[in-house]
Structure formats: C-alpha cells, structure tokens
Amino acid sequence: MDTGIFPIQTWENFEQQFWLHFFPINVEVDVINALEGTSYHQGNRMVDDYLNSFQALVSDASYTDPQTLVVKFQRDLRLGIQNQIATMPYEQSANTNPDAWYRAAWRIDQACFANKAF
C-alpha cells in the first residue's frame, strides 16, 4: 500500500537500507563460495572477460597461492582451452605460474577468435 510518504526519512536510514540490500554481510565468504562452486566457469565469455572477473574474485577472496590460482583458473576454463594448455610443452614451474596460464589461455582464445573470423 502506497501512503505517499517516503519510507526513508534520514540519510543514516538510507545508508542502512542501502547496505542491507546491496552489500553482502561477508563479501569474502560470498566470493569464496562463488570460486568453489560450479557455476563460475568461462562459459561463452572471451578469456579477457573471464580473466578480469576471475582476478577480481581471487583478489576479493584473498587467494594468493600460485598453485591454487592455477588450479582454479584451469578448472573454470573451457575444456578445449584447458586441454591445449595442458598438452603444451612447458616447464614444471608452469603449474605454479598463474601468469603463464593467463597468457596461454589468452593466446589460444585470440587464435580461435581469429580462425572463426576467416
């Protein structure tokens, strides 16, 4: 029922309502749940878009271990890109080098995009 009276009378009340409705209580827990769940995958997104989102999530989750970053990034990539990177000749240190995985995924994605254009 609309009484015609604005329900928020003060700035403080507005801030409380804003935080209640738009910010999770525990951002880190929500982010970790997103990263640990199965719904966060590259899907049809370009690697650039997926990588930007992934890096923001791992930053918010305070994940810093390089091997964990590689495993989580690899797990959520499209299977074709995962397989191409996994079969590339590389040094063992690549399993603990997220930047190497990010670059490889980006290069493969760009090559696939260019091939579709032709």
C-alpha atoms as an extended CHARMM CRD file, in Angstrom:
* protein
*
       118  EXT
         1         1  MET       CA              0.0000000000        0.0000000000        0.0000000000  PROA      1               0.0000000000
         2         2  ASP       CA              1.4630000000        3.3380000000       -1.0430000000  PROA      2               0.0000000000
         3         3  THR       CA              0.8340000000        6.0210000000        1.5520000000  PROA      3               0.0000000000
         4         4  GLY       CA              2.6300000000        8.7030000000       -0.4300000000  PROA      4               0.0000000000
         5         5  ILE       CA              5.1760000000        9.0550000000        2.3610000000  PROA      5               0.0000000000
         6         6  PHE       CA              8.8060000000        8.3340000000        1.5370000000  PROA      6               0.0000000000
         7         7  PRO       CA              9.7730000000        5.4730000000        3.8850000000  PROA      7               0.0000000000
         8         8  ILE       CA             13.3640000000        6.6640000000        4.4070000000  PROA      8               0.0000000000
         9         9  GLN       CA             13.4370000000        9.8300000000        6.4340000000  PROA      9               0.0000000000
        10        10  THR       CA             17.1590000000       10.3220000000        7.1720000000  PROA      10              0.0000000000
        11        11  TRP       CA             20.4770000000        9.8810000000        5.4190000000  PROA      11              0.0000000000
        12        12  GLU       CA             21.5510000000        7.3780000000        8.0830000000  PROA      12              0.0000000000
        13        13  ASN       CA             18.4340000000        5.3060000000        7.4630000000  PROA      13              0.0000000000
        14        14  PHE       CA             19.1130000000        5.4290000000        3.7290000000  PROA      14              0.0000000000
        15        15  GLU       CA             22.6820000000        4.2070000000        4.2840000000  PROA      15              0.0000000000
        16        16  GLN       CA             21.4710000000        1.3480000000        6.4670000000  PROA      16              0.0000000000
        17        17  GLN       CA             18.8990000000        0.2660000000        3.8930000000  PROA      17              0.0000000000
        18        18  PHE       CA             21.3780000000        0.6240000000        1.0500000000  PROA      18              0.0000000000
        19        19  TRP       CA             23.9820000000       -1.5550000000        2.7920000000  PROA      19              0.0000000000
        20        20  LEU       CA             21.3470000000       -4.0880000000        3.8050000000  PROA      20              0.0000000000
        21        21  HSD       CA             20.0460000000       -4.5510000000        0.2700000000  PROA      21              0.0000000000
        22        22  PHE       CA             23.1270000000       -4.0800000000       -1.9110000000  PROA      22              0.0000000000
        23        23  PHE       CA             26.1300000000       -5.3690000000        0.0400000000  PROA      23              0.0000000000
        24        24  PRO       CA             26.5770000000       -8.8910000000        1.3240000000  PROA      24              0.0000000000
        25        25  ILE       CA             27.2910000000       -9.2890000000        5.0080000000  PROA      25              0.0000000000
        26        26  ASN       CA             30.5220000000      -11.1620000000        4.3600000000  PROA      26              0.0000000000
        27        27  VAL       CA             31.9640000000      -10.4050000000        0.9290000000  PROA      27              0.0000000000
        28        28  GLU       CA             34.9140000000      -12.7790000000        1.3240000000  PROA      28              0.0000000000
        29        29  VAL       CA             32.6530000000      -15.7440000000        2.1210000000  PROA      29              0.0000000000
        30        30  ASP       CA             30.3870000000      -14.9580000000       -0.8490000000  PROA      30              0.0000000000
        31        31  VAL       CA             33.3780000000      -14.6930000000       -3.1760000000  PROA      31              0.0000000000
        32        32  ILE       CA             34.9220000000      -17.9320000000       -1.9140000000  PROA      32              0.0000000000
        33        33  ASN       CA             31.5830000000      -19.6880000000       -2.3960000000  PROA      33              0.0000000000
        34        34  ALA       CA             31.4690000000      -18.4120000000       -5.9780000000  PROA      34              0.0000000000
        35        35  LEU       CA             35.0070000000      -19.6650000000       -6.6600000000  PROA      35              0.0000000000
        36        36  GLU       CA             34.4010000000      -23.0310000000       -5.0190000000  PROA      36              0.0000000000
        37        37  GLY       CA             31.0560000000      -23.5950000000       -6.7060000000  PROA      37              0.0000000000
        38        38  THR       CA             30.4020000000      -24.9940000000      -10.1350000000  PROA      38              0.0000000000
        39        39  SER       CA             28.5250000000      -22.0080000000      -11.5320000000  PROA      39              0.0000000000
        40        40  TYR       CA             31.5950000000      -19.8580000000      -12.0830000000  PROA      40              0.0000000000
        41        41  HSD       CA             33.0310000000      -21.0180000000      -15.3930000000  PROA      41              0.0000000000
        42        42  GLN       CA             34.2660000000      -19.2700000000      -18.5010000000  PROA      42              0.0000000000
        43        43  GLY       CA             31.2830000000      -20.4540000000      -20.4730000000  PROA      43              0.0000000000
        44        44  ASN       CA             30.8780000000      -18.4800000000      -23.6990000000  PROA      44              0.0000000000
        45        45  ARG       CA             32.8630000000      -15.4930000000      -22.4670000000  PROA      45              0.0000000000
        46        46  MET       CA             36.1380000000      -14.4650000000      -24.0390000000  PROA      46              0.0000000000
        47        47  VAL       CA             39.1960000000      -15.2210000000      -21.9160000000  PROA      47              0.0000000000
        48        48  ASP       CA             39.6870000000      -11.4670000000      -21.3570000000  PROA      48              0.0000000000
        49        49  ASP       CA             36.2750000000      -11.1770000000      -19.7000000000  PROA      49              0.0000000000
        50        50  TYR       CA             36.6730000000      -14.3900000000      -17.7240000000  PROA      50              0.0000000000
        51        51  LEU       CA             40.1890000000      -13.4240000000      -16.6100000000  PROA      51              0.0000000000
        52        52  ASN       CA             39.1030000000       -9.9690000000      -15.4030000000  PROA      52              0.0000000000
        53        53  SER       CA             36.2790000000      -11.4800000000      -13.3600000000  PROA      53              0.0000000000
        54        54  PHE       CA             38.4900000000      -14.2950000000      -12.0750000000  PROA      54              0.0000000000
        55        55  GLN       CA             41.2350000000      -11.9500000000      -10.9330000000  PROA      55              0.0000000000
        56        56  ALA       CA             38.7410000000       -9.7150000000       -9.1350000000  PROA      56              0.0000000000
        57        57  LEU       CA             37.2390000000      -12.7200000000       -7.3510000000  PROA      57              0.0000000000
        58        58  VAL       CA             40.5550000000      -14.2170000000       -6.2440000000  PROA      58              0.0000000000
        59        59  SER       CA             41.6680000000      -10.8070000000       -5.0380000000  PROA      59              0.0000000000
        60        60  ASP       CA             38.4570000000      -10.3560000000       -3.0210000000  PROA      60              0.0000000000
        61        61  ALA       CA             38.8740000000      -13.8990000000       -1.6560000000  PROA      61              0.0000000000
        62        62  SER       CA             42.4930000000      -13.1200000000       -0.6860000000  PROA      62              0.0000000000
        63        63  TYR       CA             43.7760000000      -16.1210000000       -2.6400000000  PROA      63              0.0000000000
        64        64  THR       CA             47.4990000000      -15.6610000000       -3.2520000000  PROA      64              0.0000000000
        65        65  ASP       CA             48.9590000000      -19.1700000000       -3.5450000000  PROA      65              0.0000000000
        66        66  PRO       CA             50.1520000000      -19.5030000000       -7.1770000000  PROA      66              0.0000000000
        67        67  GLN       CA             49.3040000000      -23.2010000000       -7.4360000000  PROA      67              0.0000000000
        68        68  THR       CA             45.7820000000      -22.5910000000       -6.1090000000  PROA      68              0.0000000000
        69        69  LEU       CA             45.3130000000      -19.7990000000       -8.6410000000  PROA      69              0.0000000000
        70        70  VAL       CA             46.4190000000      -22.0750000000      -11.4960000000  PROA      70              0.0000000000
        71        71  VAL       CA             44.1090000000      -24.9010000000      -10.3940000000  PROA      71              0.0000000000
        72        72  LYS       CA             41.0860000000      -22.6330000000      -10.0180000000  PROA      72              0.0000000000
        73        73  PHE       CA             41.7510000000      -20.7840000000      -13.2810000000  PROA      73              0.0000000000
        74        74  GLN       CA             42.3000000000      -24.0480000000      -15.1680000000  PROA      74              0.0000000000
        75        75  ARG       CA             39.2010000000      -25.7000000000      -13.6990000000  PROA      75              0.0000000000
        76        76  ASP       CA             36.8960000000      -22.9410000000      -14.9320000000  PROA      76              0.0000000000
        77        77  LEU       CA             38.3300000000      -22.5490000000      -18.4410000000  PROA      77              0.0000000000
        78        78  ARG       CA             36.5350000000      -24.0520000000      -21.4100000000  PROA      78              0.0000000000
        79        79  LEU       CA             37.6360000000      -27.6530000000      -21.8400000000  PROA      79              0.0000000000
        80        80  GLY       CA             39.2290000000      -27.0560000000      -25.2520000000  PROA      80              0.0000000000
        81        81  ILE       CA             41.4690000000      -24.3090000000      -23.8890000000  PROA      81              0.0000000000
        82        82  GLN       CA             42.3220000000      -26.3990000000      -20.8120000000  PROA      82              0.0000000000
        83        83  ASN       CA             43.3800000000      -29.3110000000      -22.9970000000  PROA      83              0.0000000000
        84        84  GLN       CA             45.5180000000      -27.1770000000      -25.3080000000  PROA      84              0.0000000000
        85        85  ILE       CA             47.3810000000      -25.6150000000      -22.4070000000  PROA      85              0.0000000000
        86        86  ALA       CA             47.7660000000      -28.9280000000      -20.5800000000  PROA      86              0.0000000000
        87        87  THR       CA             49.4000000000      -30.5210000000      -23.6270000000  PROA      87              0.0000000000
        88        88  MET       CA             51.7650000000      -27.6280000000      -24.3500000000  PROA      88              0.0000000000
        89        89  PRO       CA             55.4320000000      -28.2830000000      -23.6780000000  PROA      89              0.0000000000
        90        90  TYR       CA             56.2980000000      -26.3460000000      -20.5550000000  PROA      90              0.0000000000
        91        91  GLU       CA             58.4790000000      -26.4020000000      -17.5180000000  PROA      91              0.0000000000
        92        92  GLN       CA             57.1340000000      -27.8790000000      -14.3010000000  PROA      92              0.0000000000
        93        93  SER       CA             57.0810000000      -24.3760000000      -12.8160000000  PROA      93              0.0000000000
        94        94  ALA       CA             54.1540000000      -23.5130000000      -15.1130000000  PROA      94              0.0000000000
        95        95  ASN       CA             51.8640000000      -25.3180000000      -12.6520000000  PROA      95              0.0000000000
        96        96  THR       CA             52.7280000000      -22.6170000000      -10.1350000000  PROA      96              0.0000000000
        97        97  ASN       CA             52.8070000000      -19.7070000000      -12.5730000000  PROA      97              0.0000000000
        98        98  PRO       CA             49.3250000000      -18.2140000000      -12.9800000000  PROA      98              0.0000000000
        99        99  ASP       CA             50.5850000000      -15.5330000000      -15.3850000000  PROA      99              0.0000000000
       100       100  ALA       CA             51.8360000000      -18.2350000000      -17.7730000000  PROA      100             0.0000000000
       101       101  TRP       CA             48.3760000000      -19.8130000000      -17.7460000000  PROA      101             0.0000000000
       102       102  TYR       CA             46.6590000000      -16.4670000000      -18.2180000000  PROA      102             0.0000000000
       103       103  ARG       CA             48.8680000000      -15.6290000000      -21.2300000000  PROA      103             0.0000000000
       104       104  ALA       CA             48.4740000000      -19.0900000000      -22.7800000000  PROA      104             0.0000000000
       105       105  ALA       CA             44.6850000000      -19.0310000000      -22.3990000000  PROA      105             0.0000000000
       106       106  TRP       CA             44.5230000000      -15.5440000000      -23.8840000000  PROA      106             0.0000000000
       107       107  ARG       CA             46.6790000000      -16.5380000000      -26.8950000000  PROA      107             0.0000000000
       108       108  ILE       CA             44.6000000000      -19.6470000000      -27.5860000000  PROA      108             0.0000000000
       109       109  ASP       CA             41.3470000000      -17.7290000000      -27.2630000000  PROA      109             0.0000000000
       110       110  GLN       CA             42.5830000000      -14.9930000000      -29.6240000000  PROA      110             0.0000000000
       111       111  ALA       CA             43.6840000000      -17.6070000000      -32.1590000000  PROA      111             0.0000000000
       112       112  CYS       CA             40.2710000000      -19.3160000000      -32.0180000000  PROA      112             0.0000000000
       113       113  PHE       CA             38.5410000000      -15.9590000000      -32.4370000000  PROA      113             0.0000000000
       114       114  ALA       CA             40.7270000000      -15.0930000000      -35.4410000000  PROA      114             0.0000000000
       115       115  ASN       CA             40.1310000000      -18.5130000000      -37.0140000000  PROA      115             0.0000000000
       116       116  LYS       CA             36.3550000000      -18.0810000000      -36.7080000000  PROA      116             0.0000000000
       117       117  ALA       CA             36.6460000000      -14.7460000000      -38.4950000000  PROA      117             0.0000000000
       118       118  PHE       CA             38.1480000000      -16.4940000000      -41.5260000000  PROA      118             0.0000000000
